[in-house]
Amino acid sequence: MIMTPQNSPADSGTADESKIAELVAALGNPSLDIRHEAVRALGDLGAPAIPLLVKALAEAPDNDHRWYAAVALSRIGEQAVQPLITAMREKVEPNFRRYAAAALGNMGAPAVEPIIDAMASDDADLRGNLSRALCRIGKPAVEPLTRRLDDADALLRTCASLTLWQMGETGIPSMVEKVQSEKEKK
């Protein structure tokens, strides 16, 4: 049986590292039910689970393990945004970055501004993964990206433009509208 917040004894009001480690290990269990239960429990634990989940994402033996760690991080949500972005800056392994970006993309609107800010990086691969996360978020990212078309940082302007372009029908109309309104101002 997996220890979840509902069935674990109350020790100090927070989950201890061994319980979290047990849940993280369960992400690799052959039983889908146990994996799903572990994802749910880790998501419910929130911030205390983030460091071990990021580590699990980075050190996963395969992409299946990475997927479940990413899903658990995305269920934690906004609290996991900055730790994931920080880890993406430090860890260049392509599968880690791809799954971290997927987790960020599943977090939705709360992740948009931090992701855009993180695109001000000399690391082209990082920028590409962050752009994919924004494309996955979709419509909630359009307005913040459109605002960045006027950013003082040329790199951010370019990233915003390319990301809106990659969004296709979701992002391109916003770019066109921006250009048309600038022409009308002149």
C-alpha positions as CSV (number, residue, x, y, z in Angstrom):
1,M,0.0,0.0,0.0
2,I,1.2,3.5,-0.9
3,M,1.3,6.0,1.9
4,T,-0.9,9.0,0.9
5,P,-1.7,12.2,2.7
6,Q,-5.1,10.6,3.6
7,N,-3.7,7.4,5.2
8,S,-0.4,8.6,6.6
9,P,0.0,9.4,10.2
10,A,0.2,13.0,11.1
11,D,3.8,13.6,12.2
12,S,4.5,17.3,11.9
13,G,1.9,18.4,9.4
14,T,4.3,17.9,6.4
15,A,5.2,14.7,4.6
16,D,8.7,13.5,5.4
17,E,11.3,12.7,2.8
18,S,10.9,8.9,3.1
19,K,7.2,9.0,2.4
20,I,7.8,11.2,-0.6
21,A,10.7,8.9,-1.8
22,E,8.3,5.9,-1.5
23,L,5.7,7.7,-3.6
24,V,8.4,8.7,-6.2
25,A,9.6,5.1,-6.4
26,A,6.0,4.0,-7.0
27,L,6.0,6.1,-10.2
28,G,7.9,3.1,-11.7
29,N,5.6,0.4,-10.4
30,P,4.3,-2.0,-13.0
31,S,0.7,-1.4,-11.8
32,L,-0.9,1.6,-13.5
33,D,-3.3,2.0,-10.5
34,I,-0.3,2.3,-8.2
35,R,1.4,4.8,-10.5
36,H,-1.8,6.9,-10.7
37,E,-2.3,6.8,-7.0
38,A,1.3,8.0,-6.5
39,V,0.8,10.8,-8.9
40,R,-2.3,11.9,-7.1
41,A,-0.7,11.7,-3.7
42,L,2.5,13.6,-4.8
43,G,0.3,16.3,-6.4
44,D,-1.6,16.6,-3.1
45,L,1.6,16.9,-1.1
46,G,2.7,19.9,-3.1
47,A,5.9,21.9,-2.5
48,P,7.6,19.3,-0.2
49,A,7.6,16.8,-3.1
50,I,9.1,19.1,-5.7
51,P,12.8,18.5,-5.1
52,L,12.5,14.7,-5.3
53,L,10.2,14.9,-8.3
54,V,12.7,17.1,-10.2
55,K,15.5,14.7,-9.2
56,A,13.3,11.8,-10.4
57,L,12.6,13.6,-13.7
58,A,16.4,14.2,-14.2
59,E,17.5,10.7,-13.2
60,A,14.7,8.6,-14.6
61,P,15.8,5.3,-16.1
62,D,13.3,5.8,-19.0
63,N,10.7,8.2,-20.4
64,D,7.9,6.3,-18.8
65,H,9.2,7.3,-15.3
66,R,9.8,10.8,-16.6
67,W,6.2,11.1,-17.8
68,Y,4.8,10.2,-14.4
69,A,7.2,12.6,-12.6
70,A,6.2,15.3,-15.0
71,V,2.5,14.7,-14.5
72,A,3.0,14.8,-10.7
73,L,4.9,18.1,-11.0
74,S,2.1,19.6,-13.2
75,R,-0.5,18.6,-10.6
76,I,1.5,20.5,-8.0
77,G,1.2,23.5,-10.3
78,E,2.5,27.0,-9.7
79,Q,4.8,26.1,-6.8
80,A,6.7,23.9,-9.2
81,V,7.2,26.4,-12.0
82,Q,10.4,28.1,-10.8
83,P,12.1,25.0,-9.6
84,L,11.5,23.3,-13.0
85,I,12.8,26.3,-14.9
86,T,15.9,26.5,-12.7
87,A,16.5,22.8,-13.2
88,M,16.0,23.2,-17.0
89,R,18.8,25.9,-17.0
90,E,21.1,23.5,-15.1
91,K,20.3,20.2,-16.8
92,V,20.8,20.1,-20.5
93,E,19.8,16.4,-21.1
94,P,17.2,16.6,-23.9
95,N,14.7,14.2,-22.5
96,F,14.7,15.9,-19.1
97,R,14.1,19.3,-20.8
98,R,11.4,17.9,-23.0
99,Y,9.4,16.4,-20.1
100,A,10.0,19.4,-17.8
101,A,8.6,21.6,-20.6
102,A,5.6,19.3,-20.9
103,A,5.0,19.6,-17.2
104,L,5.2,23.4,-17.5
105,G,2.9,23.4,-20.4
106,N,0.3,21.4,-18.5
107,M,0.4,24.0,-15.6
108,G,-1.3,26.6,-17.8
109,A,-1.6,30.3,-17.2
110,P,0.4,30.5,-13.9
111,A,3.5,29.3,-15.8
112,V,3.3,31.8,-18.7
113,E,5.1,34.8,-17.4
114,P,8.0,32.9,-15.7
115,I,8.4,30.8,-18.9
116,I,8.6,34.0,-21.0
117,D,11.0,35.6,-18.6
118,A,13.2,32.5,-18.8
119,M,13.4,32.7,-22.5
120,A,15.9,35.6,-22.1
121,S,18.7,33.0,-22.2
122,D,21.6,32.4,-24.5
123,D,20.7,28.7,-24.5
124,A,18.8,28.1,-27.7
125,D,17.7,24.6,-26.7
126,L,16.2,25.9,-23.5
127,R,14.4,28.6,-25.4
128,G,13.0,26.1,-27.8
129,N,11.7,23.9,-25.0
130,L,10.2,26.8,-23.2
131,S,8.5,27.9,-26.5
132,R,7.0,24.4,-26.8
133,A,5.6,24.7,-23.2
134,L,4.0,28.0,-24.2
135,C,2.5,26.5,-27.4
136,R,1.1,23.7,-25.2
137,I,-0.5,26.3,-22.9
138,G,-2.0,27.9,-25.9
139,K,-4.5,30.8,-25.7
140,P,-3.6,31.9,-22.1
141,A,-0.1,32.6,-23.4
142,V,-1.1,34.7,-26.4
143,E,-1.7,38.1,-24.7
144,P,1.5,38.0,-22.6
145,L,3.5,37.0,-25.6
146,T,1.9,39.7,-27.7
147,R,2.9,42.3,-25.0
148,R,6.5,41.0,-25.3
149,L,6.6,41.9,-29.0
150,D,7.5,45.4,-27.7
151,D,10.0,44.2,-25.1
152,A,13.3,46.1,-24.8
153,D,15.2,42.8,-25.0
154,A,15.5,41.9,-28.7
155,L,15.9,38.2,-27.9
156,L,12.6,38.2,-26.0
157,R,10.9,40.0,-28.9
158,T,12.2,37.4,-31.3
159,C,11.2,34.5,-29.0
160,A,7.7,35.9,-28.5
161,S,7.3,36.4,-32.2
162,L,8.5,32.9,-33.1
163,T,6.3,31.3,-30.4
164,L,3.2,33.1,-31.6
165,W,4.1,32.0,-35.1
166,Q,4.4,28.4,-33.9
167,M,1.0,28.6,-32.2
168,G,-0.5,28.9,-35.7
169,E,-4.2,29.9,-35.6
170,T,-3.9,30.6,-31.9
171,G,-1.1,33.1,-32.1
172,I,-0.8,34.5,-35.6
173,P,-3.9,36.6,-35.5
174,S,-2.6,38.4,-32.4
175,M,0.6,39.2,-34.2
176,V,-1.2,40.5,-37.3
177,E,-3.5,42.7,-35.1
178,K,-0.4,44.1,-33.3
179,V,1.3,45.0,-36.6
180,Q,-1.9,46.6,-38.0
181,S,-2.5,48.7,-34.8
182,E,1.1,50.0,-35.0
183,K,0.6,51.0,-38.7
184,E,-2.6,52.9,-37.7
185,K,-0.7,54.8,-35.0
186,K,1.8,56.1,-37.6
